Amino acid sequence: MGSCIICGTSVDGHICDLHEEDVLFEFRGDHPNQLTTNRYYSGSVDGFAEFGVFVDIGDRVTGLLHRSELDQRLDSLDWEPGDTVFVKVKNVRDNGNIDLGWSIRQAEREFRGTLIDDPEFDTARLADDVEEDESGNGREEPATGDDADSEPSADDQTAEATTTDTDSSADDQTAEATTTDADAAKVSQADDSERVERSASVVGQGSTGTAESDDTSADAESDDAVDQQRDHPVVAVDSLDDHEGDDVRLEGEIVDVRQTSGPTVFELRDETGTVDCAAFVEAGVRAYPDIVEEDIVRLDGDVRRRRGEIQVETEALVALDDEERQTVVDRMADALDDRARPAAVDALAEDPTIEALADDLVDAATAIRRAVITDRPVIVRHSATADGYVAGVALERATLPLVADEHRRADAQYHYFDRRPLEGGVYDMQDATKDVTNMLENRERHDEKLPLFVFVAAGGTRESLDGFDLLDVYGAPRVVIDDAVADELIADSVDTLVSPSLAGASPTTATALAANVAAHVNEHVQDDLVHLPAVSFWDETPASYLDAAAEAGYDEASVTELRDAVALEAYYQSYEDKRELIKDLLFGDDEDDVTGLAGNVAEQFREKLATEVDTATANIEREEIGGTTVAVLDTDAFTHRYDFPPSTILLDELFRQADSGTDALVGVADDTLFVRADQTVDVHDLADAIDEAAPEAAVRTRSAREQSIRFLSGERDAVIDATLAVVGEQF
């Protein structure tokens, strides 16, 4: 019986079922059937084919990473034959073929440990144990009696920890060998009493150290002694490149703790960045068990470069209290405010609404920038419409470069940023439950902070309150950027709200708002965003936005083409972000080999919409009610219910094409109706009036953004009659 190297749970081996996907396996077998599915393995690129990449796993085992498994186009991979890559074994077929899956983690340090998968043994083994077996050096038994005083020094332990890296130097390996020799340790102890004192301090911190002291006060005194005898300069994380090989002192917050099969890795963040700090007691044993995430600490160590990345080999680590702690907290908070607050940038185009919301736009941008700086994932939730997708992509375009700059992980852009569409622009309990489940699982498995949720072209109306309340239970921060007529209740349930209606400003699109927020998030991508607001308007596009788009190389026909193309793609697979495809549509050029993509997709949009409009127009019925002309379309009977266009786009187009004598358009499905009118419709008041006229129909607002109302299908006729009566009175 062993213990999980990540969580310490008792298991048969070294990893529990919950964390098996968090470690990397090195395969030592020679047959596909010896592989274990759903594990992540290291491999090397063998070659490329039109349909994927061949990856060698072990000496005689090769699998296929099909192009459909990649998160990007095959030709955009920067892999070369022989490159080390990390893949997931998804399936081993009866004929020996191996189906591989993509891993967003493409660096060994991004896994939480490494194990050797050798079919000759019943369970996977620690890399350290395999290295010792292969070198012929057995691990000595723990010292007892008088020999207990001959513990290895902190420097020796640090040297031993570095041998877990495959590219450790020969000097480091020699240092490790000396720590297994008790006589050599005694000589080291006799020759250098200071190193013995440091050794006692380090071992005293470990929960299962080989010379753990029963006197906790002695440990504290040892820590004080270490602090007093150190005179390391306090340096910032972003300056560590200039201190390679030096002893330094860092002060900051512990944002992550990872237990590997060798050292414990503390990720320390100060006001300038983050760095990994390795601390070693014994292979797989937690160093400094009292140090946990969110502790404010002082760390002394030696700056090294491991596999091209700066790392600090920890010599001493203490949590700060009282005034010392507050001093560091205040310093980091002040610096964080300065970093997160965006620089002043000009609006993308002249727009009185943007000017009226200037402070709110800056607040939203600050929240996003702060999240990135503090290692908090950013999740953008937007409506599954053209406006929602373009607005979400604007924030994506601005945030991803900041994530890449802030985090060294190869998968950081997928780990710290996500964009997820919403049906109807409503954040309901189904969406919230899914998000909460994911965020709690990520916190449990990966120690992630709760994400910042940014709602774009969604969330501004009361239908989203239940979902926001669930997020609020866990304290997940929320930003809403919505052009719809917002409810004041929403302002009380989110941290930041950007709403033209509540600010008394003129209506605009969510993209116009979000693109200007994005320009504040990252001023360096402002030129990429200039044409996006013009893309989001269906009619009466402000001249300032058309002029700005034209200066960026997009005339009016081009922005219309982009809008139509995004609208079509937003409908299909509406729950997917389609990151690469939407990026190609909005920002593609000759280099991306996507010339004509938008035109091709837009042509499909126009053909499908025109066909549906012709069919619907022939089946519209008109009712005259008290001088009001109401057009009624049975969308169940006279549209293709499960094909493009959806009822929202169809009804919008029908009303734009309606003659001037039509005051309102009502689309009625089995249990849902949509209303379109020249004047602003308060769909909540409309639903209340219909409910009063048809009390048995359980009428309620479905989505204020879509101007849709839901009812019981058995009361459909009563609801239609009530709707016509109410609309006739109000319009």
C-alpha positions in Angstrom: 0.0 0.0 0.0 1.4 3.4 -1.0 0.1 7.0 -1.1 -0.9 9.3 -4.0 1.9 11.6 -4.8 -0.6 14.4 -5.3 -3.2 14.2 -2.5 -1.6 11.6 -0.2 -4.6 9.2 -0.4 -3.7 5.6 0.4 -3.6 3.6 -2.8 -2.0 0.5 -4.4 0.8 2.4 -6.1 1.6 6.0 -6.3 -1.5 7.7 -7.8 -5.2 7.6 -7.1 -7.9 7.3 -9.7 -9.0 10.9 -9.2 -5.6 12.3 -10.1 -4.4 9.8 -12.7 -5.0 12.3 -15.5 -2.9 14.9 -13.7 0.4 13.0 -14.0 2.6 12.1 -17.0 3.6 8.5 -17.7 6.8 7.3 -19.4 6.2 4.0 -21.3 8.8 1.3 -21.0 6.9 -1.5 -22.8 7.2 -2.7 -26.4 3.6 -3.6 -27.3 0.4 -1.5 -27.7 -1.6 -3.8 -25.5 0.6 -2.8 -22.6 -0.6 0.8 -22.7 -3.3 2.0 -20.3 -6.1 4.0 -21.9 -6.9 7.5 -20.6 -3.4 8.1 -19.4 -1.1 10.9 -20.6 2.2 9.7 -22.1 5.3 11.4 -23.3 6.3 10.6 -26.8 8.2 11.9 -29.8 7.0 13.1 -33.2 7.6 10.4 -35.8 6.1 12.0 -38.8 3.2 13.8 -40.4 0.4 12.7 -42.7 -2.5 14.6 -44.3 -4.8 13.1 -41.6 -2.7 13.6 -38.5 0.6 13.1 -36.7 2.3 9.8 -35.9 3.8 9.8 -32.3 6.2 7.2 -31.0 5.4 6.1 -27.4 8.3 3.9 -26.4 10.7 2.1 -28.7 8.3 0.0 -30.7 4.9 1.6 -30.2 3.5 4.3 -32.5 0.1 5.9 -32.3 -1.9 8.3 -34.5 -3.0 11.8 -33.3 -5.7 12.4 -35.8 -6.2 16.0 -37.0 -9.7 16.0 -35.6 -8.2 15.7 -32.1 -6.1 18.9 -32.5 -7.2 22.2 -31.1 -5.8 24.0 -34.1 -5.1 23.3 -37.8 -2.6 20.6 -38.5 -0.5 22.9 -40.6 -0.2 25.4 -37.8 1.6 23.0 -35.4 5.2 24.0 -34.8 6.3 20.4 -34.1 9.2 18.8 -35.9 10.1 15.1 -36.2 11.8 14.1 -33.0 10.2 16.7 -30.8 9.0 15.6 -27.4 5.2 15.9 -27.1 2.5 14.8 -24.7 -0.6 12.9 -25.7 -3.5 10.9 -24.3 -4.0 7.3 -25.2 -7.7 7.2 -26.0 -8.0 3.7 -27.4 -6.0 0.6 -28.4 -7.7 -1.3 -31.2 -7.7 -5.0 -31.7 -5.3 -4.7 -34.6 -2.8 -2.8 -32.5 -3.6 0.7 -33.8 -3.5 3.4 -31.2 -5.8 6.3 -31.1 -4.2 9.3 -29.4 -5.8 12.5 -28.0 -4.5 16.0 -27.8 -3.1 17.3 -24.5 -3.2 21.0 -23.9 -0.3 20.5 -21.5 2.8 20.4 -23.6 5.6 20.7 -21.0 6.5 18.2 -18.3 6.3 20.9 -15.6 2.6 21.4 -16.3 1.8 17.9 -15.0 1.7 17.3 -11.3 4.2 14.4 -11.3 5.9 11.8 -13.5 5.6 8.0 -13.2 7.2 5.2 -15.1 4.7 2.7 -16.8 6.7 -0.5 -17.0 4.8 -3.7 -17.8 7.3 -5.7 -15.8 5.9 -4.2 -12.6 2.4 -4.4 -11.3 2.1 -0.7 -10.7 3.7 2.5 -12.1 6.9 3.5 -10.3 8.5 6.7 -9.2 11.0 8.1 -11.6 13.5 8.4 -8.7 13.2 4.7 -7.9 13.7 3.7 -11.5 16.8 5.9 -11.9 18.4 4.4 -8.8 17.6 0.9 -10.0 19.1 1.6 -13.4 22.2 3.2 -11.8 22.7 0.2 -9.4 22.6 2.5 -6.4 20.1 1.2 -3.8 18.5 3.6 -1.4 19.9 3.4 2.1 17.8 2.6 5.2 16.9 5.6 7.4 19.6 6.4 9.9 19.0 5.3 13.5 20.7 5.9 16.8 23.9 7.9 16.6 23.6 8.0 12.8 20.4 10.0 13.1 22.6 13.1 13.6 24.1 12.7 10.1 21.2 14.1 8.1 22.0 15.6 4.7 22.3 19.4 4.6 19.8 21.7 2.9 22.3 22.2 0.0 22.7 18.5 -0.4 18.9 18.0 -0.4 18.5 20.7 -3.0 21.1 19.0 -5.1 19.3 15.7 -4.7 16.0 17.4 -5.8 17.5 18.6 -9.0 18.3 15.1 -10.1 14.6 14.5 -10.7 15.1 16.6 -13.8 16.3 14.5 -16.7 18.8 17.1 -17.8 20.4 17.6 -14.4 24.1 18.3 -14.5 26.8 15.7 -13.5 27.8 17.9 -10.6 24.2 17.7 -9.2 24.2 13.9 -9.6 27.4 13.7 -7.7 26.0 15.9 -4.9 23.0 13.5 -4.7 25.3 10.5 -4.4 27.1 12.1 -1.4 23.8 12.5 0.4 23.3 8.7 0.4 26.6 8.1 2.1 26.3 8.6 5.9 30.1 9.0 6.4 30.3 11.7 3.8 27.3 13.5 5.4 29.2 13.4 8.8 32.2 14.9 7.2 30.1 17.6 5.6 28.5 18.2 9.0 31.8 18.5 10.8 33.3 20.8 8.2 30.4 23.2 7.9 28.2 23.8 11.0 26.2 26.4 9.2 25.0 23.9 6.6 23.9 21.6 9.5 21.9 24.4 11.0 20.2 25.0 7.6 19.6 21.2 7.3 17.8 21.1 10.6 15.7 24.0 9.6 14.6 22.4 6.4 14.0 18.9 7.8 12.1 20.4 10.7 9.6 21.9 8.2 8.7 18.5 6.7 5.7 16.5 8.0 7.6 13.2 7.6 11.2 14.3 7.6 13.8 11.8 8.8 15.0 14.0 11.7 11.7 15.8 12.6 12.1 17.6 15.9 9.6 17.2 18.8 10.4 20.7 20.0 8.4 23.1 17.8 9.9 26.1 19.5 13.3 24.9 18.5 12.1 24.8 14.9 10.9 28.4 15.2 14.2 29.5 16.7 16.0 27.7 13.8 13.9 29.7 11.3 14.7 32.9 13.1 18.4 32.0 13.0 18.2 31.3 9.3 16.6 34.7 8.7 19.1 36.5 10.8 22.2 34.9 9.1 20.8 35.5 5.6 21.6 38.9 4.0 20.0 38.1 0.6 18.8 41.0 -1.4 15.0 41.3 -1.8 14.3 41.1 -5.5 11.3 41.2 -7.7 10.2 38.1 -9.7 10.5 39.9 -13.0 14.2 40.6 -12.3 15.2 37.0 -11.6 16.8 36.6 -15.1 19.4 39.1 -13.9 20.1 37.1 -10.8 20.7 33.6 -12.2 23.2 31.8 -9.9 22.6 34.3 -7.0 21.1 33.8 -3.6 18.0 36.0 -3.4 15.0 36.7 -1.2 11.5 36.9 -2.5 8.4 38.2 -0.8 4.9 37.5 -2.1 1.9 35.2 -2.1 1.8 31.4 -2.6 -0.7 30.9 -5.4 -0.2 27.2 -6.0 1.5 24.2 -4.3 2.3 21.1 -6.4 3.7 17.9 -4.9 5.9 16.0 -7.4 7.6 12.6 -7.1 10.6 14.6 -6.1 10.4 18.2 -4.6 7.4 20.3 -3.6 6.9 23.1 -6.0 5.6 26.4 -4.6 4.4 29.0 -7.1 5.1 32.4 -5.7 3.6 35.6 -7.0 4.7 39.1 -6.2 3.6 42.4 -7.8 5.7 41.7 -10.9 5.0 38.0 -11.8 5.1 34.4 -10.7 8.0 31.9 -10.4 8.2 28.2 -9.4 10.3 27.5 -6.2 11.3 23.9 -5.5 11.8 22.7 -2.0 13.0 19.2 -1.1 12.8 17.1 2.0 12.5 13.6 0.6 11.3 12.2 -2.7 7.5 12.6 -2.8 7.3 14.2 0.7 5.6 17.5 1.2 8.1 20.2 2.2 6.9 23.0 4.5 3.5 21.5 5.1 2.4 24.5 7.1 2.7 26.7 4.0 -0.5 26.7 2.0 -2.0 28.7 -0.9 -2.7 32.4 -0.2 0.0 32.6 2.5 2.1 35.7 2.4 5.7 34.4 2.6 9.4 35.3 2.6 11.5 32.8 0.6 15.3 32.6 0.4 16.8 30.5 -2.4 19.2 30.1 -5.2 18.1 31.2 -8.7 18.6 28.4 -11.3 17.6 27.8 -14.8 15.9 24.4 -15.5 14.9 23.4 -19.0 15.1 27.0 -20.1 12.9 28.4 -17.3 13.9 30.3 -14.2 13.3 28.4 -11.0 14.3 29.1 -7.4 15.9 26.3 -5.3 14.4 27.0 -1.8 16.7 27.3 1.2 14.2 28.8 3.7 10.5 29.6 3.6 8.4 31.3 6.3 4.9 32.7 6.4 4.7 36.3 7.4 2.4 37.6 10.1 1.1 40.9 11.5 2.9 44.0 10.3 5.3 42.2 8.0 2.5 40.4 6.2 0.4 43.6 5.9 3.4 45.5 4.5 3.7 43.0 1.7 0.0 42.8 1.1 -0.3 46.5 0.8 2.7 46.8 -1.5 1.2 44.1 -3.8 -2.3 45.6 -3.7 -1.0 49.0 -4.7 1.1 47.6 -7.5 -1.8 45.4 -8.6 -4.1 48.4 -8.8 -1.5 50.2 -10.9 -1.0 47.3 -13.2 -4.7 46.4 -13.6 -6.0 49.9 -14.2 -5.8 50.3 -18.0 -4.1 53.2 -19.7 -6.3 55.8 -21.3 -7.2 54.9 -24.8 -9.3 56.6 -27.4 -12.7 55.2 -28.4 -12.7 53.0 -31.5 -15.0 55.6 -33.1 -16.9 58.7 -32.2 -19.9 57.4 -30.2 -21.8 59.4 -27.5 -22.9 56.2 -25.8 -19.3 55.1 -25.4 -18.4 58.5 -24.0 -21.3 58.3 -21.5 -20.1 54.9 -20.3 -16.4 55.7 -20.2 -16.0 55.0 -16.4 -18.0 51.7 -16.6 -15.9 50.5 -19.6 -12.7 51.1 -17.6 -14.1 49.3 -14.6 -15.0 46.3 -16.7 -11.5 46.3 -18.3 -9.8 46.6 -14.9 -11.7 43.6 -13.6 -10.5 41.5 -16.6 -6.9 42.7 -16.3 -6.9 42.1 -12.6 -8.1 38.5 -13.1 -5.3 37.7 -15.5 -2.7 39.2 -13.3 -3.9 37.3 -10.2 -4.1 33.9 -12.0 -7.9 33.9 -12.0 -9.4 32.3 -15.1 -11.6 34.5 -17.3 -14.8 32.9 -18.7 -16.7 34.9 -21.3 -20.4 33.9 -21.6 -22.1 35.5 -24.6 -25.3 35.0 -26.6 -25.2 32.6 -29.5 -25.9 35.4 -32.0 -23.7 37.4 -34.4 -23.5 40.3 -32.0 -22.7 37.9 -29.1 -20.0 36.0 -30.9 -18.3 39.2 -32.3 -18.4 40.8 -28.9 -17.0 37.8 -27.2 -14.2 37.5 -29.7 -13.3 41.1 -29.2 -12.6 40.3 -25.5 -10.8 37.1 -26.5 -8.5 39.0 -28.9 -7.5 41.4 -26.2 -7.2 39.0 -23.3 -5.3 36.0 -24.8 -2.0 37.9 -25.3 -2.1 39.1 -21.7 -2.6 35.6 -20.5 0.4 34.4 -22.6 2.6 37.2 -21.2 1.5 36.5 -17.6 1.9 32.7 -17.6 4.6 30.5 -19.0 2.5 27.4 -19.4 2.1 26.3 -23.0 -1.6 25.7 -22.4 -2.2 29.0 -20.5 -4.4 30.5 -23.2 -6.8 27.5 -22.9 -6.4 27.1 -19.1 -7.0 30.7 -18.1 -9.5 31.9 -20.7 -12.6 30.3 -22.1 -15.5 31.6 -24.2 -18.9 29.8 -24.0 -22.1 30.8 -25.9 -25.5 31.0 -24.2 -28.9 30.2 -25.7 -31.2 33.2 -25.7 -28.8 35.5 -24.0 -30.1 34.2 -20.6 -27.9 32.7 -17.9 -30.3 30.3 -16.3 -29.9 27.6 -13.7 -28.9 25.0 -16.2 -26.0 27.2 -17.4 -25.0 28.2 -13.8 -25.1 24.6 -12.5 -22.8 23.5 -15.3 -20.4 26.4 -14.7 -20.4 25.9 -10.9 -19.8 22.1 -11.3 -16.8 22.8 -13.6 -15.3 25.5 -11.5 -15.5 23.5 -8.2 -14.0 20.5 -9.9 -11.1 22.6 -11.3 -10.6 24.1 -7.8 -10.5 20.6 -6.3 -8.4 18.9 -8.9 -6.1 21.8 -10.0 -6.3 24.3 -7.2 -7.7 26.9 -9.5 -9.1 30.1 -8.3 -12.8 30.7 -9.0 -13.1 32.3 -12.4 -14.2 35.8 -13.3 -17.4 35.5 -15.4 -17.9 38.1 -18.1 -21.4 38.1 -19.6 -21.6 39.8 -23.0 -24.8 40.4 -25.0 -26.4 38.4 -22.1 -27.2 38.6 -18.5 -28.7 42.1 -18.4 -32.2 41.1 -17.6 -33.9 39.5 -14.6 -34.2 36.0 -16.3 -30.5 35.6 -15.3 -30.9 36.4 -11.6 -31.2 32.8 -10.4 -28.0 31.9 -12.2 -26.2 34.9 -10.7 -27.4 34.0 -7.3 -25.8 30.5 -7.6 -22.5 32.1 -8.6 -22.8 34.5 -5.7 -23.0 31.7 -3.2 -19.5 30.7 -4.1 -18.2 34.3 -4.4 -17.4 34.0 -8.1 -17.0 37.6 -9.5 -19.3 38.8 -12.3 -19.2 41.4 -15.0 -22.1 42.1 -17.4 -21.7 44.0 -20.7 -25.1 44.1 -22.3 -26.9 46.4 -24.7 -30.4 45.2 -23.9 -32.7 47.2 -21.6 -31.3 46.1 -18.3 -33.0 45.5 -15.0 -31.8 47.4 -11.9 -31.9 44.2 -10.0 -29.0 43.0 -12.1 -26.9 45.9 -11.0 -27.2 44.7 -7.4 -26.3 41.1 -8.3 -23.0 41.7 -10.2 -19.8 43.4 -9.5 -19.7 45.5 -12.7 -22.5 46.4 -15.1 -22.0 48.2 -18.4 -25.6 49.1 -19.6 -26.6 52.0 -21.9 -30.2 51.8 -20.7 -29.4 52.2 -17.0 -26.9 55.1 -17.8 -29.6 56.9 -19.8 -27.4 56.6 -23.0 -28.6 55.8 -26.5 -28.9 52.2 -27.6 -26.0 50.5 -29.3 -24.7 46.9 -29.8 -23.0 44.7 -27.3 -20.0 44.5 -29.7 -19.6 48.3 -29.7 -19.5 48.1 -25.9 -17.3 45.0 -25.6 -14.8 46.1 -28.3 -14.2 49.3 -26.5 -13.7 47.4 -23.2 -11.3 45.2 -25.1 -9.3 48.2 -26.3 -8.8 49.1 -22.7 -7.9 45.6 -21.7 -5.1 45.5 -24.2 -4.3 48.7 -26.1 -1.9 46.8 -28.4 -4.8 45.0 -30.2 -6.8 48.2 -30.8 -6.1 48.1 -34.6 -7.6 44.6 -34.8 -10.8 45.7 -33.2 -11.7 48.8 -35.2 -14.0 47.1 -37.7 -15.9 44.9 -35.2 -18.6 47.3 -34.1 -19.7 47.9 -37.7 -20.0 44.1 -38.1 -22.6 43.9 -35.3 -25.3 46.2 -36.7 -28.1 44.8 -38.8 -29.3 48.2 -40.0 -28.7 51.9 -39.5 -25.0 51.4 -38.8 -23.6 54.6 -37.4 -21.5 56.4 -40.0 -18.6 56.7 -37.5 -18.3 53.0 -37.2 -18.5 52.5 -41.0 -15.8 55.1 -41.5 -13.5 53.5 -38.9 -14.0 50.0 -40.5 -13.3 51.5 -44.0 -10.0 53.0 -42.7 -9.1 49.5 -41.4 -9.8 48.1 -44.9 -13.4 46.9 -44.5 -16.0 48.7 -46.6 -19.7 48.4 -45.9 -20.1 45.4 -48.1 -17.3 43.6 -46.3 -18.7 44.2 -42.8 -22.1 43.0 -44.0 -20.5 39.9 -45.3 -18.7 39.3 -42.1 -21.9 39.8 -40.1 -23.9 37.3 -42.2 -21.1 34.7 -42.1 -20.8 34.9 -38.3 -24.6 34.8 -37.9 -24.7 31.5 -39.9 -21.9 29.9 -38.0 -23.3 31.1 -34.6 -26.4 29.0 -35.3 -24.6 25.7 -36.0 -23.1 24.0 -33.0 -24.3 27.0 -31.0 -22.9 25.7 -27.7 -19.3 25.7 -29.1 -16.9 28.7 -29.1 -15.5 27.8 -32.6 -12.5 29.8 -31.7 -10.4 29.2 -34.8 -13.2 29.4 -37.3 -14.6 32.7 -36.0 -11.1 34.1 -35.8 -10.6 33.1 -39.4 -13.8 34.8 -40.4 -13.2 38.1 -38.6 -9.4 38.4 -38.9 -8.4 36.0 -41.7 -6.0 37.1 -44.5 -4.1 35.6 -47.3 -1.4 34.2 -44.9 -4.1 32.1 -43.2 -5.3 30.7 -46.6 -8.9 31.7 -45.8 -9.4 34.1 -48.6 -13.1 34.0 -49.6 -14.2 32.2 -46.4 -16.5 34.9 -45.2 -17.9 35.4 -48.7 -18.6 31.7 -49.1 -20.4 31.4 -45.7 -22.3 34.6 -46.2 -23.7 33.4 -49.5 -25.1 30.4 -47.7 -26.6 32.7 -45.2 -28.4 34.8 -47.8 -29.7 31.8 -49.7 -31.1 30.0 -46.7 -32.7 33.2 -45.3 -34.2 34.2 -48.6 -35.8 30.8 -49.1 -37.3 30.9 -45.6 -38.5 34.5 -45.9 -40.4 33.6 -49.2 -42.1 30.7 -47.5 -43.0 32.6 -44.4 -44.3 35.7 -46.2 -46.8 33.6 -48.1 -48.3 32.3 -44.9 -48.5 35.4 -42.7 -51.9 36.3 -41.5 -52.9 39.9 -40.7 -55.3 41.0 -38.0 -56.8 44.4 -37.6 -57.4 45.2 -34.0 -58.6 48.6 -33.0 -56.7 50.3 -35.8 -53.6 48.3 -35.2 -52.3 45.9 -37.8 -50.7 42.8 -36.4 -49.0 40.2 -38.6 -49.1 36.6 -37.3 -46.9 33.7 -38.4 -47.2 30.1 -37.2 -43.5 29.3 -37.0 -44.1 25.7 -36.3 -46.2 25.2 -39.4 -44.4 27.4 -41.9 -40.7 27.2 -41.1 -38.1 24.5 -41.0 -37.9 24.2 -37.2 -34.5 22.6 -37.0 -32.6 24.4 -39.8 -31.3 27.8 -40.4 -32.5 30.5 -39.9 -33.8 30.4 -36.3 -37.1 32.1 -35.5 -35.3 35.2 -34.1 -33.4 36.0 -37.3 -36.3 35.1 -39.5 -38.8 37.3 -37.6 -36.3 40.2 -37.5 -35.9 40.0 -41.3 -39.6 39.7 -41.9 -40.3 42.8 -39.8 -37.5 44.8 -41.6 -39.2 43.8 -44.9 -42.8 44.4 -43.8 -44.7 47.2 -45.3 -45.2 50.4 -43.4 -48.8 49.4 -42.5 -47.7 46.6 -40.2 -47.5 47.8 -36.6 -46.3 44.5 -35.0 -45.3 41.0 -35.9 -46.0 38.0 -33.7 -44.4 34.6 -34.3 -46.1 31.7 -32.5 -44.5 28.2 -31.9 -45.9 25.3 -29.9 -45.1 26.9 -26.5 -43.3 30.1 -27.3 -44.2 33.4 -29.0 -42.0 36.2 -30.3 -43.0 39.9 -30.7 -41.5 42.5 -33.0 -42.7 46.1 -33.2 -41.5 49.6 -34.2 -41.7 50.9 -30.6 -39.8 49.5 -27.7 -41.6 46.5 -26.2 -41.3 45.8 -22.5 -41.7 42.1 -22.8 -42.1 41.6 -19.0 -45.1 43.9 -19.0 -46.4 42.2 -22.1 -46.1 38.8 -20.5 -47.9 40.0 -17.4 -50.8 41.4 -19.4 -51.1 38.2 -21.5 -51.0 36.1 -18.3 -53.8 38.2 -16.8 -55.9 37.6 -20.0 -55.1 33.8 -20.1 -54.5 32.8 -16.5 -54.5 29.1 -17.2 -51.5 29.3 -19.7 -48.7 30.0 -17.1 -47.3 32.8 -19.2 -43.8 34.0 -18.4 -41.0 35.9 -20.0 -38.5 33.5 -21.7 -35.9 36.1 -22.9 -36.2 39.8 -22.9 -33.3 40.0 -25.3 -35.1 37.8 -27.8 -38.5 39.4 -26.9 -39.9 35.9 -26.4 -42.6 34.6 -24.0 -43.2 31.0 -23.0 -46.6 29.4 -22.2 -48.3 26.0 -21.8 -48.8 24.5 -25.2 -52.3 23.3 -24.3 -53.4 26.9 -24.0 -51.9 28.0 -27.3 -55.2 29.3 -28.8 -56.1 31.2 -25.7 -52.6 32.8 -25.6 -52.8 33.9 -29.3 -56.2 35.5 -28.6 -54.9 37.2 -25.5 -51.7 38.4 -27.3 -53.6 40.0 -30.2 -55.9 41.8 -27.8 -53.0 43.1 -25.6 -50.9 44.1 -28.7 -53.9 45.8 -30.2 -54.3 47.9 -27.1 -50.6 48.8 -26.6 -49.6 49.4 -30.2 
